[in-house]
Amino acid sequence: MVVNFIVLVILAALAILFGWLTLRAVRARSTVVKIVGGILGVVATLIFAAASLIFAKGMYDLLRPYPVAAINVSIERTPEQIARGEHLAGLLCASCHTLNGELPLTGGKNLSEDSGLPLGDVYPPNITPGGKIKDLTDADIFRILRSGVEPSGRLTAMGFFPVRTLSDDDAKAVIAYLRQAPAIEGTRPPLSASPILVAFVGLGFITAPGAEQPIQAVTAPPKAVTKEYGEYIANFADCRGCHGEKLDGNAPPPAPPGASNLTVIVPKWSKDDFFKTMRTGVDPSGHQVQPPMPWKTIGKLDDVELEALYTYLHGLEPILANK
């Protein structure tokens, strides 16, 4: 964060400098200098002052302590719960916490690479029992899934992802799986935000909405081929992270550019088209689906889950977005 403090100091210094130059301009004898210098000086001062405030807010949101809620969590660790947790971990966790998208969850690559922007070091950690979760209680892990906040009050990168939408049962299933997964030693570099990431947080492009909210019970619709269950999957799978809040392909940075408008594309596909695309990576027109679209991850959904997701997306009202 040293670089970010330097950037903040430079921005604040420039705001002060241009404020001083503006004062000098309005006190000048020349009318032209008063008007032109004053206008340019005020504009520059406001720009750098606003940039300073935005950057300071981003640093504050990333570094400040967050509330640590006291919660009780009971994990049964039944074979059925562990199996469900392994399925969810392969879908939800492996895309980030591995290098190849497959279990075990030994830690992933720098997420900056997928965004195409220099966001700093954003490496998902090793979350096998050989990683840092060995020092966390079940309640600690549940809290991180819900809020993104560690027991120390530090915000983690998990706070920026919608895993908080997992139902209580599914979150507990993931924890049950993590506890009995093979322990593999290894670490990833700690989170180190670049000035661009700090600015995005300050601007509100990247938020951690669960960090300060009370941890409440979350239930999922019954597992069935319904729009409701499909929407539940779309939420925890973070479809909106790339395709935008309305799934129309308009998502602010640092979302990867060029995401498809799902409200227009999927309603044109049959169920077989959708299944083939998500299971083979080839769309109905014969084109290979390109990264960072995680078709291999989505393709791990079982038939009921995948059809439910299709049912939800297929029923969306088309939005003709201006990209």
C-alpha positions in Angstrom: 0.0 0.0 0.0 3.0 2.3 0.1 2.6 3.2 -3.6 -1.0 4.0 -3.0 -0.1 6.4 -0.1 2.3 8.1 -2.4 -0.3 8.4 -5.1 -2.8 9.9 -2.6 -0.1 12.4 -1.4 0.6 13.4 -5.0 -3.1 13.9 -5.8 -3.6 16.0 -2.7 -0.5 18.0 -3.4 -1.7 18.7 -7.0 -5.1 19.9 -5.6 -3.4 22.2 -3.2 -1.0 23.5 -5.9 -3.7 24.2 -8.4 -5.8 25.9 -5.6 -2.8 28.1 -4.9 -2.3 28.9 -8.6 -6.0 29.7 -8.9 -5.7 32.2 -6.0 -2.7 33.7 -7.7 -4.6 34.0 -11.0 -7.6 35.8 -9.6 -5.3 38.3 -7.9 -3.4 39.0 -11.1 -3.7 42.5 -12.7 -4.4 41.1 -16.2 -8.1 40.5 -16.8 -7.3 37.7 -19.2 -5.2 35.9 -16.6 -7.9 36.4 -14.0 -10.6 34.9 -16.2 -8.7 32.2 -18.1 -6.3 31.3 -15.3 -9.1 31.4 -12.7 -11.4 29.0 -14.7 -8.6 26.6 -15.6 -7.3 26.7 -12.0 -10.7 26.0 -10.5 -11.3 23.1 -12.9 -7.9 21.5 -12.2 -8.3 22.1 -8.5 -11.8 20.4 -8.5 -10.5 17.5 -10.6 -7.6 16.7 -8.3 -9.6 17.4 -5.2 -12.2 14.9 -6.3 -9.6 12.4 -7.3 -8.0 12.7 -3.9 -11.3 12.1 -2.1 -12.2 9.1 -4.3 -8.7 7.6 -3.8 -8.8 8.2 -0.1 -12.2 6.5 0.1 -10.9 3.5 -1.8 -8.0 3.1 0.5 -10.2 3.5 3.6 -12.7 0.9 2.4 -9.9 -1.5 1.7 -7.9 -1.0 4.9 -10.3 -0.1 7.6 -11.6 -2.8 10.1 -15.1 -4.2 9.5 -17.5 -5.5 12.1 -17.0 -9.2 13.0 -20.3 -10.7 13.8 -20.5 -13.4 16.5 -22.3 -16.4 14.9 -22.8 -20.1 15.7 -22.6 -22.7 12.9 -23.2 -26.4 13.1 -21.8 -28.6 10.4 -23.1 -32.2 10.3 -20.5 -33.5 7.9 -22.7 -36.2 6.6 -21.6 -38.0 3.4 -24.5 -36.3 1.5 -23.4 -32.8 2.8 -19.8 -33.4 1.9 -20.8 -34.6 -1.6 -22.9 -31.5 -2.1 -20.0 -29.4 -0.9 -17.6 -31.0 -3.2 -19.9 -30.4 -6.2 -20.3 -26.7 -5.2 -16.6 -26.3 -4.6 -15.9 -27.7 -8.1 -18.3 -25.1 -9.5 -17.9 -22.1 -7.3 -14.4 -22.2 -5.8 -12.3 -24.1 -8.4 -12.6 -21.4 -11.0 -10.6 -19.0 -8.8 -8.8 -21.1 -6.1 -7.0 -23.4 -8.6 -4.7 -22.9 -11.6 -6.6 -25.4 -13.7 -10.2 -25.1 -12.6 -10.2 -28.5 -10.9 -10.0 -29.6 -7.3 -8.1 -29.5 -5.0 -8.3 -25.8 -4.1 -4.6 -25.1 -3.8 -4.7 -21.4 -4.8 -5.3 -19.6 -8.1 -3.6 -17.2 -10.5 -3.7 -13.4 -10.3 -7.3 -12.3 -11.0 -5.9 -9.2 -12.6 -5.1 -11.3 -15.7 -8.7 -12.0 -16.5 -9.7 -8.3 -16.1 -7.0 -7.2 -18.5 -6.2 -4.4 -16.1 -3.3 -3.9 -13.6 -5.3 -4.4 -10.5 -2.3 -5.5 -8.4 -1.8 -8.9 -6.7 -5.2 -10.5 -6.3 -4.4 -14.2 -5.8 -7.1 -16.5 -4.4 -5.4 -18.4 -1.5 -4.9 -22.1 -0.8 -8.1 -23.1 1.0 -7.3 -26.8 1.5 -6.7 -27.9 5.1 -3.0 -27.3 4.4 -3.7 -23.6 3.9 -4.9 -20.8 6.1 -8.3 -22.3 6.8 -6.6 -24.7 9.3 -6.5 -21.7 11.6 -10.2 -20.8 11.1 -13.3 -22.1 12.8 -16.3 -23.2 10.9 -18.0 -20.0 12.0 -15.0 -18.0 10.7 -15.3 -19.6 7.2 -19.1 -19.2 7.2 -18.6 -15.5 8.0 -16.1 -15.0 5.2 -18.5 -16.6 2.8 -21.3 -14.3 3.9 -19.4 -11.0 4.5 -15.9 -11.4 3.2 -14.5 -10.4 6.6 -11.8 -12.3 8.4 -11.8 -12.7 12.2 -9.4 -9.9 12.4 -11.9 -7.5 10.8 -9.9 -7.4 7.6 -11.8 -7.3 4.3 -10.9 -10.2 2.0 -11.4 -10.4 -1.8 -14.3 -12.8 -1.1 -16.3 -9.7 -0.1 -16.4 -8.6 -3.7 -17.9 -11.8 -5.0 -21.6 -12.9 -4.5 -20.9 -16.1 -2.6 -22.9 -14.5 0.1 -26.0 -15.5 -1.9 -25.3 -19.2 -1.2 -28.0 -20.7 1.1 -27.1 -21.6 4.6 -27.3 -25.3 3.7 -25.0 -24.9 0.6 -22.5 -22.7 2.5 -22.3 -25.3 5.3 -21.9 -28.1 2.6 -18.9 -26.2 1.2 -17.3 -26.0 4.6 -18.0 -29.7 5.3 -16.1 -30.5 2.1 -13.2 -28.1 2.8 -12.6 -29.6 6.2 -12.1 -33.2 4.8 -10.4 -32.3 1.6 -6.7 -33.3 1.1 -4.3 -31.0 3.0 -1.8 -29.5 0.5 0.8 -27.1 1.6 1.4 -23.9 -0.3 0.7 -20.2 -0.2 -0.2 -17.4 -2.6 0.9 -13.7 -2.4 -1.3 -11.6 -0.1 -3.7 -9.1 -1.6 -1.9 -6.0 -2.8 -4.2 -3.5 -4.5 -2.9 -1.3 -7.3 -3.9 2.4 -7.6 -6.4 1.4 -10.3 -8.1 -1.1 -8.0 -8.1 1.5 -5.2 -9.8 4.0 -7.6 -12.4 1.4 -8.7 -13.3 0.8 -5.0 -13.4 4.5 -4.3 -15.7 5.0 -7.3 -18.0 2.2 -6.2 -17.3 0.0 -9.3 -16.1 -2.7 -6.8 -18.1 -3.1 -3.6 -18.4 -5.5 -0.7 -22.1 -5.1 0.2 -22.1 -7.8 2.8 -19.2 -6.5 4.8 -21.3 -4.3 7.1 -24.7 -6.0 6.9 -25.9 -8.3 9.6 -25.5 -12.0 8.8 -28.9 -13.3 8.1 -30.3 -16.7 7.2 -30.4 -17.5 3.4 -32.6 -20.2 1.9 -32.5 -21.5 -1.6 -35.6 -22.5 -3.6 -36.1 -26.2 -3.9 -33.8 -27.8 -6.4 -35.9 -28.1 -9.5 -36.2 -27.0 -13.1 -37.7 -23.6 -12.2 -36.8 -20.0 -12.9 -36.4 -19.4 -9.2 -33.8 -22.0 -8.8 -32.1 -20.9 -12.0 -31.9 -17.4 -10.7 -30.3 -18.7 -7.5 -27.6 -20.4 -9.6 -27.1 -17.3 -11.7 -26.6 -15.3 -8.5 -24.0 -17.5 -6.8 -22.3 -18.2 -10.1 -21.8 -14.4 -10.5 -23.2 -14.2 -14.0 -23.8 -10.5 -13.3 -20.1 -9.9 -12.5 -19.3 -10.1 -16.2 -22.6 -9.7 -18.0 -23.9 -6.7 -15.9 -26.6 -6.3 -13.3 -29.3 -6.7 -16.0 -27.4 -9.5 -17.8 -27.4 -7.3 -20.9 -23.6 -7.3 -21.4 -23.0 -3.9 -19.7 -20.8 -4.3 -16.7 -18.5 -1.6 -15.4 -14.7 -2.1 -15.0 -13.0 -4.2 -13.9 -15.4 -6.7 -15.6 -13.8 -8.2 -18.7 -14.9 -6.3 -21.8 -17.0 -7.9 -24.6 -19.5 -9.9 -22.4 -22.5 -11.1 -24.3 -26.1 -9.8 -23.9 -27.7 -12.8 -22.3 -31.1 -11.3 -22.5 -30.9 -11.4 -26.3 -28.7 -14.5 -27.0 -30.1 -17.2 -24.7 -33.8 -16.7 -25.5 -32.9 -17.5 -29.1 -31.3 -20.9 -28.1 -33.0 -24.1 -27.5 -32.3 -26.1 -24.4 -30.1 -28.4 -26.4 -28.2 -25.4 -27.8 -27.6 -24.2 -24.2 -26.5 -27.6 -22.9 -24.1 -28.1 -25.9 -22.6 -24.6 -25.5 -21.9 -25.0 -21.7 -20.7 -28.6 -22.0 -18.6 -28.4 -25.2 -17.7 -24.7 -25.4 -19.0 -24.4 -28.9 -22.1 -22.1 -29.5 -24.9 -22.9 -31.9 -23.2 -20.9 -34.7 -20.1 -23.2 -34.4 -17.9 -20.6 -32.7 -15.6 -21.5 -29.8 -16.6 -19.7 -26.6 -13.7 -17.5 -25.6 -12.1 -16.9 -22.2 -12.8 -15.5 -19.7 -16.3 -17.0 -20.1 -16.1 -20.0 -17.7 -18.1 -22.5 -19.8 -16.2 -25.4 -18.4 -17.2 -24.4 -14.9 -20.9 -23.8 -15.8 -20.8 -27.1 -17.6 -20.2 -28.9 -14.3 -23.7 -28.1 -13.2 -25.8 -31.2 -13.2 -28.7 -31.6 -15.6 -31.3 -30.2 -13.2 -29.2 -27.2 -12.3 -28.2 -26.4 -15.9 -31.8 -26.7 -17.1 -32.9 -24.4 -14.3 -30.3 -21.8 -15.3 -31.4 -22.1 -18.9 -35.1 -21.7 -17.8 -34.2 -18.5 -15.9 -32.1 -17.0 -18.7 -34.4 -18.0 -21.5 -37.3 -16.2 -19.8 -35.5 -12.9 -19.5 -37.1 -9.9 -21.1 -34.7 -8.9 -24.0 -32.8 -5.7 -23.4 -31.4 -4.0 -26.5 -28.3 -2.6 -24.8 -26.0 0.1 -26.2 -22.5 -1.2 -25.9 
